[in-house]
Amino acid sequence: MDSPSASQLKRSEDDADKVCNRSIVVPHRVVALANSFEKKDRSWYVKSQIPNDLSIQVDDITFQAHKFPLITKCGYISNTELQRSASGNGYHLKLENFPGGAETFETILKFCYGFPVDLNPLNVAALRCASEYLYMTEEFQDGNLISKTDGFITFVVLASWRDTLTVLRSCTSLSPWAENLQIVRRCCDLLAWKACNDSHDIPEDVENNERSLYNGIANLQLDHFMRVVTSVNARRGKPEVIGRLIMKHAENWLPLIDKDMEGIRGYGSGNNELQFSVERERTEGSTLGCQEQKRTIESLVSVLPTQPEAVVPCQFLLRLLKTAIVYSASPALISDLEKRVGMALEDANVCDLLIPNFKNEDQQKGARILEYFVMHEQQQQQEQQQVQGKPGITKLLDNYLAEIAKDPYLPITKFQVLAETLPENAWKCHDGLYRAIDMFLKTHPSLSEHDRRRLCKTMNCEKLSLDACLHAAQNDRLPLRTIVQVLFSEQVKIRMMMMQDKQAAGTNEENPEGLEDKRTSRDSEIITLKGELENVKRKLAELQDNYNELHQVYEKLNSSKQKSTQNWGLRWEKIKKSLQIKREEDETRDKPQRRRWGTNEGMIISILAHRNAAQRSLIRAVYAANYNKNLLNELDKELSGDFERAVMLWTLEPVERDAYLAKESTKMFTKNNWVLVEIACTRPALEFFKAKQAYQARYKTSLEEDVAYHTSGDIRKLLVPLVSTFRYDGNADEVNMKLASSEAKTLHKKITEKAYTDEDLIRILTTRSKAQIMATLNHFKDKFGSSINKYLKEDSEDEYVQLLKTTIKCLTYPEKYYEKVLRRAINKVGTDEWALTRVVTTRAEVDMERIKEEYLRRNSVPLDRAIANDTSGDYKDMLLALLGHDHS
């Protein structure tokens, strides 16, 4: 049956209501075989003077009827060879998968016997499918049921969107008949046409009017809803129509995360209650239900309009993102939602932006959303080449930082990364950022001085208001240097204001009283700030005097020092001069003393970069003895950036350095499982054992505990034994060749079966000596024709398999592993300074010559030239000096 014409579809709603949505259908030829129908138990009987001769079973209901009235209208029954019933009293027929079930067949039976049939939107789709099943065409009788139901759908149902919705809902249980007969398509097209041409106010229809067209469409089950939305898109419907429909459908069918969730609840460690409720819902519900919710989310996101006029609020997108995370939607979909949220972030509030930490990786979503926002703004403002300051987004970030700062488990690295997401010119005032930093310091009282200074560097003291400066000047949680910077910047502001006042006074003297009041107020503020500044400077002067006195006493006590120690002391006097505070008297008598800083980076490189580990340890000890200060702390104060990291790592003892690197690798936002494998597999057994002791002494917890805590699943199965085992280095004389042959066969069997997490495979790689593993892998290659890493290559996308390959490479050919790390660090877009610094500082005294040879062989470029071309400044000088280290 053809679709209705445009004139029929454009009939007004009032005219449609005048059409009766029910129809009494009377067959053209009445067959007077039945008086009535009677139901007994699970059977229907046709009451008639003629005995029943046909038994028809539909589902679990049996109909006792007559053969003649059915074969005259139903082509299916007429053409089917009927089987004799078991009792021998007639025939038996079973209708499998009958559309509409027994209730629909009962209606069709009445139609065949000549009884009037009531057609309405609730049963017409089922009757149309059932009549097609039974082949009730005009060939058998004029005015048969197929033509009558088709006419009802065309002229009655499709004239009213309410009846169309009713029919479409009834098609849910009629698949695939309703699809094949185009009932679903015709209904969806009509609803889409109506939605595109409706002139009512969309928000009111969707939100307030429960009987509206849009609310009805949003209540459809997913497949039909998607068909309607797709049809609206094809008809170039308004984006706001699609956006409102998707929002309403999501509210009706998805258990969206509570939009009123506030504060730290649901974030970080405070999401236990929410996590429990979600997990309980997953446990109580079927797996099919979770999959259906996931499919719903993915379908809705796929049709979300991208036009700005779509009016899809950021609040809804964030709630949809949280729900997608709960139901483990695909990473691509979550990334798409994050980008959409980033483009509409100005309309969000801080409660919406707090994402429950269901998984460890979920903590970085806030940072990624902000990055997407910055990228979007940069694309929108390409001509200006910068992101203009937007009070809305900066206020949102300030509030977001202040909220997450209350989480005691939030790492400082993540907080700093978030604070630096927006460019400097996006902020006009740093009061909100200062409040967030102060909250973080308050929640994390155990932060080191270095971490507190690093955190405060994200704040520009010149952008603080007067109230914020007054608060900061009295804040004991801030580092002393930051307080001085605050006072200095405020003093500069006051001087500028005074100069402006003088200029204003010179040009305008009409209101002396008002100017006098302003001047008095500012003078009082100046006096207060000057007093505070003088107090801080006085304390610094006292500390310097005390230090000088102690130094003189110490020199008297140490007059009998050995000559070698004196030589080191003389050499380090140069470094002391490059790091210490130098006083100089001001020519004006009333001005306080001032200090200037000067650091001789070249001297630091010349001294440190050409000393071995024992000499560097002695230098640190002599410096502490001579000046009662920690050399590392002094270097940290004066140096910065990649150069600071290189000097600090190199100055540490090797076991301290490995402990530090291992700790960084287990942290949430510097997590790097490859570094753990690198340390565990390339260090000698005794050195690695001492590194674990240093880790315990420095961080008051064992490396094994932290690795087990910060990893999970298969990766934990590999890493925990790798860092726990004391692996003997071994030598060629201790190798057991029979064991090597046997274990080579075991490795081959497990790898070909893809049993990468098998206990025997992990045991061999984590407990055998390096010499024994080398012999085993040589047997593996000789017997099976390829190295073990080539067997693992086909699954190299899996992180666990990559860690297995890294373990094998570090145990057998560490110089090849480090060459690959350096190549990737130098050749990637933007140098990976962390990887470059780590490799150079840890291998300079070990096997750097072999690494340089391997790098030259693989890249045809000397390593020192590659580093010189890719780095600059003091950082480059330090790395090149370490590459030429003479091990003296």
Salt bridges, closest charged atoms under 4 A:
GLU13 OE2 - ARG162 NH1 3.51
GLU13 OE1 - LYS194 NZ 3.92
GLU38 OE1 - LYS47 NZ 3.24
ASP60 OD2 - ARG42 NH2 2.52
GLU96 OE2 - LYS94 NZ 3.55
GLU106 OE2 - LYS110 NZ 3.42
ASP118 OD2 - ARG22 NH2 2.36
GLU132 OE1 - ARG128 NH1 2.91
ASP150 OD1 - ARG128 NE 3.06
GLU179 OE1 - ARG227 NH1 2.98
ASP189 OD2 - ARG185 NH1 3.13
ASP198 OD1 - HIS200 NE2 3.77
ASP223 OD1 - ARG295 NH1 3.23
ASP258 OD2 - ARG265 NH2 3.68
GLU292 OE2 - ARG295 NH2 2.99
ASP336 OD2 - ARG340 NE 3.48
GLU338 OE2 - LYS365 NZ 3.50
GLU338 OE2 - ARG368 NH2 2.97
GLU346 OE2 - LYS390 NZ 3.02
ASP362 OD1 - LYS365 NZ 3.81
GLU377 OE1 - LYS390 NZ 2.98
GLU403 OE2 - LYS406 NZ 3.53
GLU424 OE2 - LYS463 NZ 3.29
ASP438 OD1 - ARG477 NE 2.95
GLU449 OE1 - ARG452 NH2 2.19
ASP451 OD1 - ARG454 NH2 3.65
GLU490 OE1 - LYS493 NZ 3.99
ASP501 OD2 - ARG522 NH1 2.16
GLU516 OE1 - ARG519 NH1 3.18
ASP545 OD1 - ARG583 NH2 3.04
GLU555 OE2 - HIS551 NE2 2.66
GLU584 OE1 - ARG596 NE 3.10
ASP586 OD2 - ARG594 NH2 3.34
ASP590 OD1 - ARG589 NE 3.85
GLU634 OE2 - LYS637 NZ 3.45
ASP636 OD2 - HIS450 ND1 2.35
ASP636 OD2 - ARG453 NH2 3.25
GLU656 OE1 - ARG620 NH1 2.98
ASP658 OD1 - ARG683 NH2 2.80
GLU664 OE2 - LYS667 NZ 2.94
GLU678 OE1 - ARG838 NH2 3.11
GLU704 OE2 - LYS692 NZ 3.27
ASP706 OD2 - LYS663 NZ 3.25
ASP714 OD1 - LYS717 NZ 3.87
GLU743 OE2 - ARG763 NH1 3.73
GLU743 OE2 - ARG768 NH2 2.57
ASP758 OD1 - LYS750 NZ 3.52
ASP760 OD1 - ARG763 NH2 3.63
GLU794 OE2 - LYS754 NZ 2.75
ASP795 OD2 - LYS754 NZ 2.81
GLU819 OE2 - ARG823 NE 2.92
GLU845 OE1 - ARG616 NH2 3.09
ASP847 OD1 - ARG843 NE 2.95
ASP847 OD2 - ARG850 NH2 3.84
GLU849 OE2 - LYS852 NZ 3.57
GLU854 OE2 - ARG857 NH2 2.46
